[in-house]
Amino acid sequence: MAERLRVALLSYRSKPTCGGQGVYLRHISRELVALGHHVEVFSGQPYPELDEGVILNKIPSLDLYNDDDPFRTPPLKEFRDWIDVLEVATMWTAGFPEPLTFSLRAHRELKKRVGDFDVVQDNQTLGYGVLGIQKLFPVVGTIHHPISVDRRIELKAAKRWKKLSMRRWYGFVRMQAHVAPRLSPILTVSESSVADIHRDFNVPQANLRLIPLGVDTRFFHPRPQLPRRRGSIVAVASADSPMKGVATLLRAVAKLATERDVNLTVVSRPTPGGPTEKLVTELSLQDRVTFVHGISDEELAELIATSEISVVPSLYEGFSLPAVEHMACGTPLVASRTGALPEVVGDAAVQVAPGDPEELAGALRRLHDSAEERAAVGKRGYDRVMERYAWPVVAQRTVEAYREAIAAR
């Protein structure tokens, strides 16, 4: 039997509902434990949901972006040290402090644990503190896609003064571009991300290891015993992020709703009174669109499996777990022809131009009208997932990267 490894996984915010980083952390930690390894997660708020056998070490921040009190000003009694002062000062000057401040706190904690771990995996923090950790342990980096891509798309969508605050918010990307080339190996999830990380972060391609993400088929699978809801469309996408293309999807559904009985469920929580809610009202879609959030994996999988059509309307994706989850449920998928999506879905989805509501509406119309095409596309998606995307394989290949880093050390 191969030697048991002691693994520390770092993630600055890790709740699955915050995005793909939390989903990845939960699954990779569970499967590493299933392979017999010792796994401890070090995370800031919001904390992750973890499975049995995975140890959670909480590294609390000041939780300045808490859902119930975002951008809060903490009272003086909450300040513990200079990192807390840095965190608040960065927020007050319109920056996003968490990758840096978490990495500094993680470095401080791991200095107390020298000898306890064989390898550390950083889940897209890429803060300066990770370079300090690298002096103590072999470090494997993870970049699902470089945040420089998000920055470009958000800046393009921003108006006037908003561009200045957006540039400041994404200031941490310069730090990540400094740290990334100094880590090896770095795991990423698609050929598209390999190219983007090499271009934007100047990481040598020889340092990058391509390991696609997996899907949890315990939850995400077809449910033939349950009827699909007629005219139902589902999307799992951050509602207010321009990069996720929800505005394009809403405009496409609005076109479809004038001639067909369709309804859309978006798994996300839009900002009250924000751009997405305003667009729903502007398009008179209040009776056609539902937003849901905070649901379990079982509820999400059932929602997808009982929908007639699923959509990933993003303007860019470095991988897209939702696309794989939709396909795993046998639900026919319409996906944007951008980033890693063509690579992920292959011929198992209907592909459309990103940001084009006319083309998206046409694809939805065609699938809505043809039960035969829906069945064919859904089957191709399910077959593709079963062939390519499984978490146990992802974990085994990740362990190979750990051993590479340990040997290089």
Secondary structure, 3 states (H helix, E strand, C coil): CCCCCEEEEEECCCCHHHCHHHHHHHHHHHHHHHCCCEEEEEECCCCCCCCCCCEEEECCCCCCCCCCCCCCCCCHHHCCCHHHHHHHHHHHCCCCCHHHHHHHHHHHHHHCCCCCCCEEEEECCCCHHHHHHHCCCCEEEECCCCHHHHHHHHHHHCCCHHHHHHHHHCCHHHHHHHHHHHCCCEEECCHHHHHHHHHHHCCCHHHEEECCCCCCCCCCCCCCCCCCEEEEEEEECCCCCHHHCHHHHHHHHHHHHCCCCCEEEEECCCCCCCHHHHHHHHCCCCCCEEEECCCCHHHHHHHHHCEEEEEECCCCCCCCHHHHHHHHCCCCEEEECCCCHHHHHCCCCEEECCCCHHHHHHHHHHHHHCHHHHHHHHHHHHHHHHHHCCHHHHHHHHHHHHHHHHHHC
